[in-house]
Structures are given as C-alpha cells and as structure tokens.
Amino acid sequence: MTVHVTPTPADVIGVLLQNRSSVSQLLDAYAALCERVGDPTEAEKLAIVERVSLEVTLNTQVEEELLFPSLHVAGIDLAPFQAFHDTAWALIAQLSMGDPGDLRFDTKVLALGRDLVGRMQQVHDTTLPQLPPSGIDLGELGQRMLARKAHLMEAFDRPAEDDEDEDDDPVGRPMSGTLH
C-alpha cells in the first residue's frame, strides 16, 4: 500500500500543516493494515514505518535548518519546537530498532506515532498563530522549505553512485564514526 501526499501549501504554515497531515495519513494507513482481515505482510508494515521515519527525518531536518533560524530572528520561542524535535529523533531511533515480526511492534508504532502527531499539534497550536505578525516572509520560507525537502528526498531516492562519499548523510546529520 503506497500513501503519498504531495504538499501544495502556499506558505510555511501550510507546509507545517501538510507535514503533520502526511505523517497522520501514513499512521492511519498503518492502522488500517493492522486491522485488515488476513495477515498483512511484514514488508507492508515496514514500508510504512520507513516512510514515516523518512518523513519525520526530512521534516525535522528542514525545520532545524530553515525554520528555527527564522523563528529565532523573529523572537519566537524555539523551546516547543526543540522539545518536539527531541521526541521526533527519539521516535525515529525507536522505530529503526523495531521488528515488524514482534507482537508489540504494531502497538509501539501506533502509540509513538500518535504521540508524535499530538505533540506536533500542540506545537502548532502555540507557535503557528505567532507567525503572521512576526515579520517572517511566510511564503518565501515555505517555498524554501519545500525546495530543501525535495532536494533531500532526491538524495534518498537516488541510488548510491560510485563517485559519492559513502560517509555522506543526505539529511546533514553526522553519521557515527565520521566526525574528524
């Protein structure tokens, strides 16, 4: 089952809301798989979990690169986003260590995912109303965020090439053992 939502928001608020909607839709698809009569394959579940992890990773990376500096300059408190991002990185780590064959895996994925979406909602409820009067060019920032996410997505979708450095991480986070 493939679930793909193409974001078409007009500004940064639309981008953030679309990101939350995309993750929520993926979790709904996972829940539907769990409730499906018959035995959904581990591969189907794993594909959705990988997509959730990728979406959360890319969204979090783009927000840290582009949104955080704009919020900081506008004097908007970053603490809610930073706390949410800590939760997001922990979720990604926990999902990557899970095994779809484990009986608790479904519960873990759905509980962690819903917690993440709930935290995202709380951050958006407190922060998004501050954006219009902030002086941030919401349209330009939204377009930059979409372009950066598309660039990162291309890096994930592209097969490894011989001329690429195997230590490169397309989301910009240092990989273990590569710090000099």
KOLRO-22952 format. One record per residue: y, z, x of N, C-alpha, C in turn. Coordinates in steps of 0.2 Angstrom, whole numbers. Layout:
<atoms>
ATOM   nnorth     nup   neast   canorth    caup   caeast   cnorth     cup   ceast
ATOM        Y       Z       X         Y       Z        X        Y       Z       X
...
</atoms>
This chain:
<atoms>
ATOM   nnorth     nup   neast   canorth    caup   caeast   cnorth     cup   ceast
ATOM       -6       0       4         0       0        0        6       0       4
ATOM       10      -5       4        16      -5        8       22      -4       3
ATOM       26       1       6        33       3        2       38       1       7
ATOM       43      -3       5        48      -5        9       55      -5       5
ATOM       60      -2       7        66      -2        4       71      -4       8
ATOM       75     -10       7        80     -12       11       86      -9       9
ATOM       89      -6      14        96      -2       12      101      -8      11
ATOM      105      -7       6       111     -11        5      117      -7       3
ATOM      118      -1       6       124       3        4      130       0       7
ATOM      136       2       4       142       0        6      145       4      11
ATOM      143      10      12       147      15       17      142      20      19
ATOM      144      24      23       140      29       26      137      34      21
ATOM      140      35      16       137      39       11      131      36       7
ATOM      132      29       6       127      25        4      121      25       8
ATOM      122      24      15       117      24       20      113      31      20
ATOM      116      36      20       113      43       20      109      44      13
ATOM      112      42       7       108      42        1      102      38       1
ATOM      103      32       4        97      27        4       92      29       9
ATOM       93      32      14        88      35       19       84      41      15
ATOM       88      45      12        84      50        8       80      47       3
ATOM       82      42      -1        78      39       -6       72      35      -3
ATOM       73      32       3        67      29        6       62      34       8
ATOM       63      39      11        58      44       13       55      47       6
ATOM       59      49       1        56      51       -5       51      46      -8
ATOM       53      40      -8        49      35      -11       42      34      -7
ATOM       42      35      -1        36      35        3       32      41       2
ATOM       35      47       1        31      53       -1       28      52      -8
ATOM       32      49     -13        29      48      -19       23      43     -19
ATOM       23      38     -14        18      33      -13       12      37     -10
ATOM       13      42      -6         8      46       -3        5      50      -8
ATOM        9      53     -12         6      57      -18        2      53     -23
ATOM        4      47     -24         0      43      -29       -6      41     -26
ATOM       -7      40     -19       -13      39      -16      -18      45     -16
ATOM      -15      51     -16       -19      57      -16      -22      58     -23
ATOM      -18      55     -28       -21      56      -35      -25      50     -37
ATOM      -25      45     -34       -29      39      -36      -36      41     -37
ATOM      -39      38     -42       -46      39      -43      -50      35     -38
ATOM      -55      38     -35       -58      34      -30      -56      38     -23
ATOM      -58      35     -18       -57      38      -11      -52      34      -7
ATOM      -45      36      -7       -41      32       -3      -43      32       4
ATOM      -42      27       8       -44      27       15      -39      31      19
ATOM      -42      34      24       -38      37       29      -32      33      32
ATOM      -34      26      32       -29      22       35      -23      21      31
ATOM      -24      21      24       -19      20       20      -14      26      20
ATOM      -17      32      20       -13      38       21       -9      38      28
ATOM      -13      37      33       -10      37       40       -4      32      40
ATOM       -5      26      37         1      21       37        7      24      34
ATOM        6      27      28        12      30       25       15      36      29
ATOM       11      40      32        13      45       36       17      43      42
ATOM       14      37      45        18      34       51       24      31      49
ATOM       25      29      43        31      26       41       36      31      39
ATOM       34      37      36        38      42       35       41      45      42
ATOM       36      46      47        39      48       53       44      43      56
ATOM       42      37      56        47      32       59       54      32      55
ATOM       54      32      49        60      33       45       64      39      47
ATOM       61      45      47        64      51       49       67      51      56
ATOM       62      48      60        64      47       68       71      43      68
ATOM       70      37      65        76      32       66       82      35      63
ATOM       82      38      57        87      40       53       91      46      57
ATOM       86      51      60        89      56       63       92      54      70
ATOM       89      49      73        92      47       80       99      44      78
ATOM       99      39      73       106      36       72      111      41      70
ATOM      109      46      66       114      51       64      117      55      70
ATOM      112      57      74       114      60       80      119      56      85
ATOM      117      50      85       121      45       89      128      43      86
ATOM      128      42      80       134      39       77      138      44      72
ATOM      134      47      68       137      51       63      140      58      66
ATOM      136      61      70       138      68       72      145      67      76
ATOM      146      62      81       152      62       84      158      61      79
ATOM      157      57      74       162      56       69      164      62      65
ATOM      159      66      63       160      72       59      163      77      64
ATOM      161      77      70       165      82       75      172      81      75
ATOM      174      74      76       181      72       77      185      74      71
ATOM      181      73      65       185      75       58      185      82      57
ATOM      182      86      61       182      93       60      177      96      55
ATOM      172      92      53       167      94       48      161      97      52
ATOM      159     103      49       154     107       52      148     104      53
ATOM      145     103      59       139     100       60      133     104      59
ATOM      134     111      58       128     115       58      123     113      53
ATOM      125     112      47       120     110       42      116     104      44
ATOM      119      99      47       115      93       49      111      95      55
ATOM      113      99      60       109     101       65      103     105      63
ATOM      104     109      59        98     113       56       93     108      53
ATOM       96     104      49        91      99       46       88      95      51
ATOM       91      93      56        88      88       61       83      92      65
ATOM       84      99      66        79     103       69       72     103      65
ATOM       73     103      58        67     103       54       64      96      54
ATOM       68      91      54        65      84       54       61      83      61
ATOM       64      85      67        60      84       73       53      88      72
ATOM       54      94      70        48      98       69       43      95      64
ATOM       45      92      59        41      89       54       37      83      58
ATOM       41      79      61        38      73       65       32      76      70
ATOM       34      81      73        29      84       78       22      86      74
ATOM       23      89      68        18      92       65       14      86      62
ATOM       17      81      59        13      75       56       10      72      61
ATOM       12      71      67         9      67       73        3      71      75
ATOM        2      77      74        -4      81       76       -9      82      71
ATOM       -7      79      65       -12      80       59      -17      75      59
ATOM      -22      76      55       -28      72       55      -29      70      47
ATOM      -29      64      45       -30      62       38      -37      64      35
ATOM      -41      65      40       -48      67       38      -48      75      36
ATOM      -43      79      38       -43      86       37      -41      87      30
ATOM      -45      91      26       -44      93       19      -37      95      18
ATOM      -34      99      23       -27     101       22      -22      96      23
ATOM      -23      91      26       -18      86       28      -14      84      22
ATOM      -17      82      16       -13      80       11       -8      85       9
ATOM      -10      91       8        -5      97        6        0      97      11
ATOM       -2      97      18         3      98       23        9      92      23
ATOM        6      86      22        11      80       22       16      81      16
ATOM       13      82      10        17      83        4       22      89       4
ATOM       19      95       7        24     101        7       29     100      12
ATOM       27      97      18        33      97       23       37      91      21
ATOM       35      86      18        39      80       16       44      82      11
ATOM       42      86       6        46      88        0       51      93       3
ATOM       49      98       7        54     102       10       59      98      14
ATOM       57      93      18        62      89       21       67      86      17
ATOM       65      83      11        69      80        6       74      85       3
ATOM       71      91       2        75      96       -1       81      98       3
ATOM       79      99      10        84     101       15       89      95      15
ATOM       87      89      15        92      83       15       96      84      10
ATOM       94      85       4        98      86       -2      103      91      -1
ATOM      101      97       1       106     102        2      112     100       7
ATOM      110      97      13       115      95       17      119      90      14
ATOM      117      85      11       121      80        7      125      83       2
ATOM      123      88      -2       127      91       -7      133      95      -4
ATOM      132      98       2       138     102        6      142      97      10
ATOM      139      92      13       143      88       18      146      82      15
ATOM      142      78      11       145      71        8      152      72       5
ATOM      153      77       1       159      77       -3      165      78       2
ATOM      164      80       8       169      81       13      171      74      17
ATOM      167      69      16       168      63       20      174      59      17
ATOM      174      58      11       180      53        9      187      56      11
ATOM      189      62      10       195      64       13      196      65      20
ATOM      190      64      24       190      66       31      194      61      36
ATOM      196      55      33       199      50       38      194      46      41
ATOM      188      47      41       182      43       44      182      36      40
ATOM      182      31      44       181      24       41      174      24      38
ATOM      172      26      32       166      26       29      162      20      29
ATOM      165      14      28       162       8       28      160       5      35
ATOM      165       6      39       163       4       46      157       8      49
ATOM      158      15      48       152      19       51      146      17      48
ATOM      146      16      41       139      14       38      136       8      41
ATOM      141       3      42       138      -3       45      136      -2      52
ATOM      139       2      56       137       3       62      130       7      62
ATOM      129      11      58       123      15       57      117      10      55
ATOM      118       6      50       113       1       48      111      -4      54
ATOM      116      -6      58       115     -10       63      111      -7      69
ATOM      113      -1      70       109       3       75      102       4      73
ATOM      101       6      67        94       7       64       90       0      64
ATOM       93      -5      63        90     -12       63       88     -13      70
ATOM       92     -11      75        90     -13       82       84      -8      84
ATOM       85      -2      82        79       2       84       73       0      81
ATOM       73      -2      74        67      -4       71       64     -10      74
ATOM       68     -15      77        66     -21       80       62     -19      87
ATOM       64     -13      90        61     -11       96       54      -8      94
ATOM       53      -5      88        47      -3       86       42      -8      84
ATOM       45     -13      81        41     -19       78       39     -24      83
ATOM       43     -24      89        41     -29       94       35     -27      98
ATOM       31     -31     100        25     -30      104       27     -28     111
ATOM       24     -24     114        26     -22      121       26     -29     125
ATOM       31     -29     130        31     -35      134       30     -33     141
ATOM       28     -37     145        27     -36      152       33     -34     156
ATOM       39     -37     154        45     -35      158       48     -29     155
ATOM       46     -25     150        48     -19      148       46     -13     152
ATOM       50      -8     153        48      -2      157       44       2     152
ATOM       38       4     154        34       7      149       36      14     148
ATOM       41      17     152        44      23      150       50      23     145
ATOM       52      17     143        57      16      139       55      19     132
ATOM       60      23     129        59      25      122       64      22     118
ATOM       62      18     113        66      14      109       71      19     105
ATOM       70      25     103        74      29      100       79      33     104
ATOM       78      32     111        83      35      115       81      42     117
ATOM       76      45     115        74      52      117       70      51     123
ATOM       71      56     128        67      56      134       60      57     132
ATOM       55      53     135        48      54      134       46      59     139
ATOM       41      63     138        39      68      143       37      65     149
ATOM       39      68     155        37      66      161       41      60     164
ATOM       47      58     160        51      53      163       58      55     165
ATOM       59      62     165        65      64      167       65      64     175
ATOM       71      62     178        71      62      185       76      67     188
</atoms>
